[in-house]
Amino acid sequence: MLLLYTEDNSTACKQVRDDFDYHLVVYEERNIGEPSVKEELQARGLTEVPVLVDTTANTVIKDPEEMIVYGTEYSF
């Protein structure tokens, strides 16, 4: 499962979301504007967004360009 951690008003977050949506990437978005989501991200030792977490492969990607490339593997 792909988890995309985002925040409002982030150009990089919007870019990744838009690309994932365009390529029909299956992912779950979690916005750090919600305190419990922010705590969840911090519990993973992460503080900046966007962050892509592949829970199946136990992979964390912090670079938006790498997220887009990685996400295309999940497109239909």
N, C-alpha and C positions, 0 to 999 in steps of 0.2 A: 504494500500500500504506500502511495506517495502522499506525504503530508507537506503542504506548502505553508510556511509561517510567513505572514504578511502584516503590514500595518497600513492604515489609511494615509493618503497623500504621499505615497512613496512611488516615484517614477519607476524604479527598478522592479518593485513588486507588481505594478500594473503591467509592465512589459512582459514579465514571466507569465502572469495570469492570462493576458491576451494571447500570447503565443500558445500556451497550453490549450486554451479554449479553441483557438483556430485549428490546432492539430488534433483536437478531440482527445487530449490526454486525460486519463482518469486520475483525479487527485482530490484530496480533501484540503480545503483552505482553512487555516486557523489564524485568526486575526488577533494580534497581541494587544489590541485595544481592550480586550476582555481580560481582566486580571488573572483568571485561572489559566488562560492560555499563555500569558506572559510568564507566569510561574512555571508552567510546564516547559517552556523554552529554556528558562534559566536553569531548571533542574537537569537539562541536557548539557549544561555548560555553555550555552549559546546566549548571546546578547543582542546581535544585530540581525535584521531581516533585509531582504528575503533569505530564507533558509529552506532547503528542500531536504526532507528526510525520507529515505526509502526504508520502511520498517522491515520489509522482506529481506533485503540485501544488507541491512544494517549499515547503510551508507548515508553520509551527511555531505551536502554540497552547499557551499556558501557563495559561490560566484554565479551571478545571474546567467551569464553566457553558457556556463557549464550546465546549469539547470535546464536550459532550453534544449541543449543537445541531448542530455540524459532523458528528458521527458519525451522526446520524439520516439524513443524506444517503446513507450507505452501508448503511442497513438494508434488509432484504428484506421 
